[in-house]
Amino acid sequence: MSGYVYSDRQLREWPDASQAAIYYEQAQNAIYNADYWKHRALSAERRMTEHECEEQ
């Protein structure tokens, strides 16, 4: 994704196909980000549970 977010006002003036392309790109980016952070959280959780802490 380009990093630019189009406002609803801008998108309403675009043809339907162009609007659909932008919404699809935004959805794909959201899915990618959700998967990325899910894997990061699961990895951190796994490292925390595997870590054996020896208290002094």
TIVO-2410 file (N, C-alpha, C; in nm, 3 decimals):
# residues 56
REC num residu      c1      c2      c3 atome chaine
REC   1      M   0.085  -0.118   0.000     N      A
REC   1      M   0.000   0.000   0.000    CA      A
REC   1      M   0.089   0.123   0.000     C      A
REC   2      S   0.043   0.224  -0.063     N      A
REC   2      S   0.123   0.345  -0.080    CA      A
REC   2      S   0.141   0.421   0.050     C      A
REC   3      G   0.059   0.397   0.148     N      A
REC   3      G   0.068   0.471   0.273    CA      A
REC   3      G  -0.026   0.590   0.276     C      A
REC   4      Y  -0.082   0.625   0.161     N      A
REC   4      Y  -0.175   0.736   0.155    CA      A
REC   4      Y  -0.317   0.684   0.177     C      A
REC   5      V  -0.393   0.755   0.257     N      A
REC   5      V  -0.531   0.715   0.285    CA      A
REC   5      V  -0.624   0.815   0.218     C      A
REC   6      Y  -0.708   0.764   0.132     N      A
REC   6      Y  -0.804   0.849   0.062    CA      A
REC   6      Y  -0.928   0.867   0.148     C      A
REC   7      S  -0.983   0.988   0.150     N      A
REC   7      S  -1.104   1.013   0.227    CA      A
REC   7      S  -1.225   0.957   0.152     C      A
REC   8      D  -1.331   0.933   0.224     N      A
REC   8      D  -1.455   0.885   0.161    CA      A
REC   8      D  -1.505   0.987   0.059     C      A
REC   9      R  -1.485   1.112   0.089     N      A
REC   9      R  -1.529   1.218  -0.004    CA      A
REC   9      R  -1.456   1.207  -0.138     C      A
REC  10      Q  -1.325   1.182  -0.132     N      A
REC  10      Q  -1.249   1.164  -0.255    CA      A
REC  10      Q  -1.294   1.039  -0.331     C      A
REC  11      L  -1.310   0.929  -0.257     N      A
REC  11      L  -1.344   0.803  -0.322    CA      A
REC  11      L  -1.482   0.806  -0.388     C      A
REC  12      R  -1.575   0.882  -0.332     N      A
REC  12      R  -1.709   0.889  -0.390    CA      A
REC  12      R  -1.708   0.945  -0.532     C      A
REC  13      E  -1.607   1.024  -0.564     N      A
REC  13      E  -1.597   1.084  -0.697    CA      A
REC  13      E  -1.531   0.991  -0.797     C      A
REC  14      W  -1.474   0.882  -0.752     N      A
REC  14      W  -1.403   0.789  -0.840    CA      A
REC  14      W  -1.501   0.689  -0.902     C      A
REC  15      P  -1.463   0.629  -1.014     N      A
REC  15      P  -1.545   0.520  -1.070    CA      A
REC  15      P  -1.548   0.400  -0.975     C      A
REC  16      D  -1.652   0.320  -0.986     N      A
REC  16      D  -1.668   0.206  -0.896    CA      A
REC  16      D  -1.549   0.112  -0.895     C      A
REC  17      A  -1.493   0.085  -1.012     N      A
REC  17      A  -1.379  -0.007  -1.020    CA      A
REC  17      A  -1.259   0.047  -0.942     C      A
REC  18      S  -1.236   0.175  -0.950     N      A
REC  18      S  -1.124   0.236  -0.878    CA      A
REC  18      S  -1.147   0.232  -0.727     C      A
REC  19      Q  -1.271   0.258  -0.687     N      A
REC  19      Q  -1.304   0.249  -0.545    CA      A
REC  19      Q  -1.281   0.107  -0.494     C      A
REC  20      A  -1.326   0.010  -0.570     N      A
REC  20      A  -1.311  -0.130  -0.530    CA      A
REC  20      A  -1.164  -0.167  -0.516     C      A
REC  21      A  -1.081  -0.119  -0.607     N      A
REC  21      A  -0.938  -0.149  -0.601    CA      A
REC  21      A  -0.874  -0.094  -0.475     C      A
REC  22      I  -0.911   0.028  -0.440     N      A
REC  22      I  -0.856   0.089  -0.318    CA      A
REC  22      I  -0.904   0.015  -0.194     C      A
REC  23      Y  -1.034  -0.017  -0.188     N      A
REC  23      Y  -1.087  -0.090  -0.072    CA      A
REC  23      Y  -1.024  -0.228  -0.061     C      A
REC  24      Y  -1.000  -0.293  -0.175     N      A
REC  24      Y  -0.936  -0.424  -0.173    CA      A
REC  24      Y  -0.793  -0.413  -0.120     C      A
REC  25      E  -0.720  -0.312  -0.166     N      A
REC  25      E  -0.583  -0.291  -0.121    CA      A
REC  25      E  -0.579  -0.263   0.029     C      A
REC  26      Q  -0.673  -0.182   0.077     N      A
REC  26      Q  -0.678  -0.152   0.220    CA      A
REC  26      Q  -0.710  -0.277   0.302     C      A
REC  27      A  -0.800  -0.361   0.251     N      A
REC  27      A  -0.836  -0.485   0.321    CA      A
REC  27      A  -0.717  -0.580   0.326     C      A
REC  28      Q  -0.646  -0.593   0.215     N      A
REC  28      Q  -0.529  -0.680   0.211    CA      A
REC  28      Q  -0.422  -0.630   0.309     C      A
REC  29      N  -0.403  -0.501   0.317     N      A
REC  29      N  -0.306  -0.444   0.409    CA      A
REC  29      N  -0.347  -0.470   0.554     C      A
REC  30      A  -0.476  -0.458   0.583     N      A
REC  30      A  -0.524  -0.485   0.719    CA      A
REC  30      A  -0.503  -0.631   0.756     C      A
REC  31      I  -0.529  -0.722   0.663     N      A
REC  31      I  -0.507  -0.865   0.687    CA      A
REC  31      I  -0.359  -0.892   0.713     C      A
REC  32      Y  -0.273  -0.835   0.633     N      A
REC  32      Y  -0.129  -0.852   0.650    CA      A
REC  32      Y  -0.086  -0.803   0.788     C      A
REC  33      N  -0.131  -0.684   0.826     N      A
REC  33      N  -0.093  -0.628   0.957    CA      A
REC  33      N  -0.144  -0.713   1.072     C      A
REC  34      A  -0.267  -0.762   1.062     N      A
REC  34      A  -0.322  -0.847   1.167    CA      A
REC  34      A  -0.242  -0.976   1.180     C      A
REC  35      D  -0.208  -1.038   1.069     N      A
REC  35      D  -0.127  -1.160   1.073    CA      A
REC  35      D   0.011  -1.133   1.131     C      A
REC  36      Y   0.071  -1.023   1.091     N      A
REC  36      Y   0.204  -0.987   1.141    CA      A
REC  36      Y   0.203  -0.973   1.293     C      A
REC  37      W   0.110  -0.895   1.345     N      A
REC  37      W   0.107  -0.872   1.489    CA      A
REC  37      W   0.062  -0.995   1.566     C      A
REC  38      K  -0.020  -1.079   1.505     N      A
REC  38      K  -0.060  -1.205   1.570    CA      A
REC  38      K   0.063  -1.293   1.588     C      A
REC  39      H   0.145  -1.306   1.484     N      A
REC  39      H   0.265  -1.389   1.493    CA      A
REC  39      H   0.366  -1.330   1.591     C      A
REC  40      R   0.376  -1.198   1.594     N      A
REC  40      R   0.467  -1.135   1.691    CA      A
REC  40      R   0.421  -1.163   1.834     C      A
REC  41      A   0.291  -1.153   1.858     N      A
REC  41      A   0.238  -1.177   1.992    CA      A
REC  41      A   0.256  -1.323   2.032     C      A
REC  42      L   0.228  -1.415   1.941     N      A
REC  42      L   0.245  -1.557   1.972    CA      A
REC  42      L   0.391  -1.592   1.996     C      A
REC  43      S   0.481  -1.532   1.921     N      A
REC  43      S   0.623  -1.555   1.940    CA      A
REC  43      S   0.669  -1.503   2.076     C      A
REC  44      A   0.624  -1.386   2.114     N      A
REC  44      A   0.660  -1.329   2.244    CA      A
REC  44      A   0.604  -1.415   2.357     C      A
REC  45      E   0.481  -1.460   2.340     N      A
REC  45      E   0.420  -1.546   2.442    CA      A
REC  45      E   0.498  -1.676   2.457     C      A
REC  46      R   0.536  -1.735   2.344     N      A
REC  46      R   0.612  -1.860   2.348    CA      A
REC  46      R   0.747  -1.840   2.417     C      A
REC  47      R   0.816  -1.731   2.386     N      A
REC  47      R   0.945  -1.704   2.450    CA      A
REC  47      R   0.928  -1.682   2.600     C      A
REC  48      M   0.822  -1.615   2.640     N      A
REC  48      M   0.800  -1.590   2.782    CA      A
REC  48      M   0.770  -1.720   2.856     C      A
REC  49      T   0.691  -1.808   2.797     N      A
REC  49      T   0.656  -1.933   2.866    CA      A
REC  49      T   0.771  -2.032   2.865     C      A
REC  50      E   0.860  -2.026   2.766     N      A
REC  50      E   0.974  -2.117   2.760    CA      A
REC  50      E   1.090  -2.071   2.848     C      A
REC  51      H   1.090  -1.945   2.881     N      A
REC  51      H   1.200  -1.889   2.961    CA      A
REC  51      H   1.191  -1.940   3.103     C      A
REC  52      E   1.300  -2.001   3.150     N      A
REC  52      E   1.304  -2.048   3.288    CA      A
REC  52      E   1.381  -1.948   3.371     C      A
REC  53      C   1.309  -1.882   3.455     N      A
REC  53      C   1.369  -1.778   3.537    CA      A
REC  53      C   1.412  -1.838   3.671     C      A
REC  54      E   1.537  -1.812   3.707     N      A
REC  54      E   1.586  -1.858   3.836    CA      A
REC  54      E   1.592  -1.737   3.930     C      A
REC  55      E   1.495  -1.734   4.021     N      A
REC  55      E   1.490  -1.621   4.113    CA      A
REC  55      E   1.598  -1.637   4.220     C      A
REC  56      Q   1.653  -1.525   4.262     N      A
REC  56      Q   1.759  -1.529   4.362    CA      A
REC  56      Q   1.706  -1.494   4.498     C      A
***
